[in-house]
């Protein structure tokens, strides 16, 4: 499977009273997968700090399909689904698979880049655009000006 940016075992702290993975644990592992992917593409925390920007989220949607239980292993696939070049808004899809290949959850997020000094949305600096080009795209990826 391509574009896997997180793999790991589900631990006790990620389980809820129903004995399956709790809702916020899905968001946590997807955030880690997204962070791993951005870092691998060149968007390290140091690079973000150099330009005084950071990614922020406006929306996070979780859609559940199958349960994940304690001690199971999961993989998280991350792909860019939308990007607006004018205002640098973005959308990512994350797919959480069990080791048996079953899709258990899809997490969709919408966000943008934040100027950490002005505390306002900003465009991605031109110097960082080559990193953006490395990010995996979904089959239905759309880009607007």
C-alpha positions as CSV (number, residue, x, y, z in Angstrom):
1,X,0.0,0.0,0.0
2,X,1.3,3.4,-0.9
3,X,1.4,6.7,1.0
4,X,1.5,5.0,4.5
5,X,2.9,7.5,7.0
6,X,2.0,5.9,10.3
7,X,2.0,2.3,11.5
8,X,1.6,1.1,15.0
9,X,0.0,-1.0,17.7
10,X,-3.2,0.2,19.4
11,X,-2.4,0.6,23.1
12,X,-4.5,0.5,26.2
13,X,-4.7,4.3,26.4
14,X,-6.4,4.4,23.0
15,X,-9.3,2.1,24.0
16,X,-12.8,3.2,25.2
17,X,-15.3,1.6,27.5
18,X,-16.7,-0.4,24.6
19,X,-13.3,-2.1,24.2
20,X,-12.5,-0.6,20.9
21,X,-10.4,2.3,19.7
22,X,-11.8,5.6,21.1
23,X,-12.8,8.4,18.7
24,X,-10.1,10.8,19.6
25,X,-7.4,8.2,19.2
26,X,-8.2,8.0,15.5
27,X,-7.7,11.8,15.2
28,X,-4.4,11.5,17.1
29,X,-2.9,8.8,14.9
30,X,-4.0,10.7,11.8
31,X,-2.4,13.9,13.1
32,X,0.8,12.0,13.6
33,X,0.6,10.5,10.1
34,X,0.0,13.9,8.6
35,X,3.0,15.3,10.6
36,X,5.2,12.4,9.5
37,X,4.2,13.0,5.9
38,X,4.8,16.7,6.0
39,X,8.2,16.1,7.7
40,X,9.1,13.5,5.0
41,X,8.2,16.0,2.2
42,X,10.4,18.7,3.7
43,X,7.9,20.6,5.9
44,X,9.8,20.0,9.2
45,X,9.0,22.0,12.3
46,X,12.4,23.8,11.8
47,X,11.4,24.7,8.3
48,X,8.0,26.0,9.5
49,X,9.8,28.0,12.2
50,X,12.2,29.5,9.7
51,X,9.2,31.1,7.9
52,X,7.1,31.7,11.0
53,X,4.2,29.7,9.8
54,X,2.3,26.6,10.8
55,X,-0.6,24.5,9.6
56,X,-4.0,24.9,11.3
57,X,-7.3,22.9,10.9
58,X,-10.8,24.3,10.5
59,X,-12.6,21.0,10.2
60,X,-12.0,17.4,11.1
61,X,-14.5,14.7,10.1
62,X,-14.3,11.1,11.2
63,X,-16.2,8.4,9.4
64,X,-16.1,4.9,11.0
65,X,-16.5,1.6,9.2
66,X,-15.0,-1.2,11.3
67,X,-13.8,-1.5,14.9
68,X,-10.1,-1.6,15.9
69,X,-9.3,-3.4,19.1
70,X,-6.5,-3.5,21.7
71,X,-3.2,-4.8,20.4
72,X,-4.2,-4.7,16.7
73,X,-1.9,-2.9,14.3
74,X,-3.0,-0.1,12.0
75,X,-1.6,1.8,9.1
76,X,-2.6,5.3,8.1
77,X,-2.6,6.5,4.5
78,X,-2.5,10.3,3.9
79,X,-3.2,12.2,0.7
80,X,-3.9,15.8,-0.3
81,X,-7.4,16.1,-1.8
82,X,-7.7,19.8,-2.4
83,X,-5.4,22.8,-2.6
84,X,-6.1,26.5,-3.3
85,X,-3.0,28.2,-4.6
86,X,-4.4,31.7,-3.9
87,X,-5.1,31.3,-0.2
88,X,-3.1,28.1,0.6
89,X,-6.1,26.3,2.0
90,X,-5.8,22.5,1.9
91,X,-7.7,19.3,2.5
92,X,-6.3,15.9,3.4
93,X,-7.8,12.4,3.5
94,X,-6.5,9.9,6.0
95,X,-7.5,6.3,5.8
96,X,-6.9,4.0,8.8
97,X,-6.5,0.3,7.8
98,X,-6.1,-2.7,10.1
99,X,-3.2,-5.0,9.3
100,X,-5.7,-7.3,7.5
101,X,-6.2,-4.5,5.0
102,X,-9.7,-3.6,6.2
103,X,-10.5,0.1,6.0
104,X,-11.7,1.1,9.5
105,X,-12.0,4.9,9.4
106,X,-11.6,7.8,7.1
107,X,-10.6,11.2,8.5
108,X,-11.0,14.3,6.4
109,X,-9.5,17.6,7.4
110,X,-9.6,21.1,6.0
111,X,-7.0,23.7,7.0
112,X,-4.6,26.5,5.9
113,X,-1.3,28.0,6.8
114,X,-1.1,30.5,9.7
115,X,1.5,33.3,10.1
116,X,2.5,32.7,13.6
117,X,3.7,36.3,14.2
118,X,0.6,38.1,12.7
119,X,-1.8,35.3,13.8
120,X,-3.5,35.5,10.5
121,X,-3.9,33.2,7.5
122,X,-1.1,33.4,5.0
123,X,0.0,32.0,1.7
124,X,2.7,29.3,1.6
125,X,6.1,31.0,1.0
126,X,7.4,30.5,-2.6
127,X,10.5,28.8,-1.2
128,X,8.3,26.1,0.3
129,X,6.3,25.3,-2.8
130,X,8.8,22.6,-4.0
131,X,7.9,20.7,-0.7
132,X,4.2,21.0,-1.5
133,X,4.8,19.4,-4.9
134,X,6.1,16.2,-3.1
135,X,2.9,15.6,-1.1
136,X,0.9,12.6,-2.3
137,X,-2.3,13.5,-4.1
138,X,-5.6,11.5,-4.0
139,X,-7.1,10.2,-7.2
140,X,-9.8,12.9,-7.1
141,X,-7.3,15.7,-6.2
142,X,-8.4,19.2,-7.2
143,X,-6.4,22.4,-7.3
144,X,-7.7,26.0,-7.7
145,X,-6.1,29.3,-8.3
